[in-house]
Amino acid sequence: MQKFAEIVGVANVLTDAADMAPYLTDWTGAWTGDAAAVVRPGSTDEVAALVLAAREAELPITVQSGNTSVAGGSVPGAGKPGLVLSMSRLNRIREIDSAARTATVDAGVVIEALQTATAEHGLDFPLMFGARGTAQIGGALATNAGGANVLRHGNARDLCLGIEAVLPSGEVVNGLSGLRKDNTGYDLRHLLMGSEGTLGIITGAVLKLVPTPKIRAAAFVALSEMDAALDVLNALQDATGGLVEAFEWLPRETVEAIRAHDPALRAPLEDAAETGILVELASTRPDDAATDESGEARLQSLMLATIEPLMERGLIVDGFFATSEQQRLDLWRLREAVLETIVAHGPFVALDVSLPLSAVPEVLRQAQPLAEESGLKPLLVGHLGDGNIHYAVVAAPGQTWDPETVRSFSDRLTDLVTAYGGSYSAEHGIGRAKAATLAKRKDPAQLATMRAIKAALDPESLLGRGILFSEV
Ligand SMILES: Cc1cc2nc3c(=O)[nH]c(=O)nc-3n(C[C@H](O)[C@H](O)[C@H](O)COP(=O)(O)OP(=O)(O)OC[C@H]3O[C@@H](n4cnc5c(N)ncnc54)[C@H](O)[C@@H]3O)c2cc1C
């Protein structure tokens, strides 16, 4: 440990069990590992020196940012205890370039802290999910995180122009040029994004920013049936010129479970919607923020005017329109309480699937009896505009939680999703939780290529042991 302390300072090498504990269990509480030490570098050079020292000491490294992974990748697994390398001290916003609309940051900057800083420049970093107050840029890039605004702005991958990283060799890759066009061979940036801490340690990034919307309009609407969702989404997109920023599915059972968990959260509709959608429009045009003759902002009137005919057509059966910022935020509090509700419920499994948009209703129809037969209650939520459904299951009332039955259900659901051309990891990554699924289901040629890349960059398997590949 002496060598590590020389690099980062003695205060930043934790070896005491109580000090290390918060770094060794993940957010869900499902994954706990062991480590020889937690080390907290404060610069890219310190990360590089730590990598060299860890290699010499033959200590594997698990990289950790905000520790909000829901795939078990942020904490060490079984096997030889190594280092947890916490990125939290690398938290400098290096530059916000208002004209180029980019931010250059250390990887340990918390997403929300960046959003607060860019807001002062009238700009936003539009990555939006419940853990943004804790998750860091490096973690979001390493998992290619998604969230509620992917529909409009894309995944983390789409928001990143450049990456600086330390490779398992200890070399620093400086890709922070921020160029929007650069076709000079293999793009390491894209290789590192989504690699979940197995190919390199991201230490910095250049990120795209967008203008902060002048106005947002949110509503919670009840659809007549799931099959109406695409018609409603397309009508909203067509009428607004593509201003839909979020289209989030919250079925009745999920809203009821959230309210049972936190009664302070209000249900938006008096009659609970079987198929509720939180829809949000956002516009940067001053005209859309101006008040019209009805006393509403024009964007809100536009939303209303678009939804009314959809109600006449019977596609939407009820709706609540947020008329104040507080009401809009309350809708989002409800949405963002889902994961916490599921975790608090007791044992659960959360499958994170994506499907071709048109296949979503049919797969959900076929999945329901599979869950019921297994004594499981689905608690679902979805970034429906992207075909991304978080299919969580808990024990149905009166049923006990049987891991074997749950495993079999997960397999059957994954078979179903695969049969419809979907993915078994839409945005949460593979981590440790789905390493076996990846080994079993990934196209063999792609899997072999992934292994070859891992072996080329990290032949000693220094980084992220047990993440993506359970055998290395
Ligand atoms: C309440 C809640 C809501 C969530 N909602 C969403 C959602 O809507 N969409 C979504 O995509 N995810 C969501 N997540 C999952 C999670 O927040 C994301 O995966 C997030 O990107 C992880 O960031 P982190 O900083 O916490 O990374 P960590 O959890 O610390 O790490 C995640 C993985 O990345 C690796 N890693 C971390 N930092 C680096 C780095 N600097 N360099 C290389 N590898 C690194 C780790 O080794 C690990 O494998 C949610 C989680 C919670 C708790």
The ligand as a Gaussian input file, in Angstrom:
#p B3LYP/6-31G(d) Opt

LIG

0 1
 C      -32.353000       5.456000      -9.547000
 C      -31.562000       5.029000     -10.750000
 C      -32.045000       5.310000     -12.022000
 C      -31.310000       4.921000     -13.151000
 N      -31.804000       5.224000     -14.380000
 C      -31.076000       4.912000     -15.475000
 C      -31.561000       5.244000     -16.767000
 O      -32.672000       5.778000     -16.933000
 N      -30.769000       4.954000     -17.831000
 C      -29.542000       4.350000     -17.688000
 O      -28.865000       4.123000     -18.687000
 N      -29.083000       3.995000     -16.470000
 C      -29.814000       4.254000     -15.369000
 N      -29.353000       3.882000     -14.134000
 C      -28.088000       3.109000     -14.029000
 C      -26.847000       3.965000     -13.720000
 O      -27.175000       5.160000     -13.117000
 C      -26.045000       4.246000     -14.961000
 O      -25.550000       3.041000     -15.465000
 C      -24.857000       5.212000     -14.743000
 O      -24.365000       5.536000     -16.000000
 C      -23.730000       4.679000     -13.903000
 O      -22.885000       5.768000     -13.579000
 P      -21.969000       5.747000     -12.289000
 O      -21.175000       6.995000     -12.291000
 O      -22.754000       5.504000     -11.066000
 O      -21.032000       4.513000     -12.611000
 P      -20.702000       3.250000     -11.716000
 O      -21.977000       2.619000     -11.262000
 O      -19.738000       3.594000     -10.657000
 O      -19.977000       2.297000     -12.779000
 C      -20.696000       1.710000     -13.831000
 C      -19.741000       0.866000     -14.703000
 O      -18.851000       1.717000     -15.417000
 C      -17.491000       1.462000     -15.053000
 N      -16.865000       2.774000     -14.901000
 C      -17.268000       3.752000     -14.046000
 N      -16.507000       4.844000     -14.213000
 C      -15.612000       4.561000     -15.183000
 C      -14.562000       5.299000     -15.799000
 N      -14.291000       6.559000     -15.438000
 N      -13.842000       4.684000     -16.753000
 C      -14.107000       3.409000     -17.139000
 N      -15.076000       2.672000     -16.573000
 C      -15.829000       3.239000     -15.616000
 C      -17.564000       0.674000     -13.763000
 O      -16.443000      -0.170000     -13.615000
 C      -18.862000      -0.088000     -13.937000
 O      -18.656000      -1.239000     -14.716000
 C      -30.084000       4.229000     -12.989000
 C      -29.612000       3.943000     -11.719000
 C      -30.334000       4.316000     -10.606000
 C      -29.773000       3.988000      -9.253000

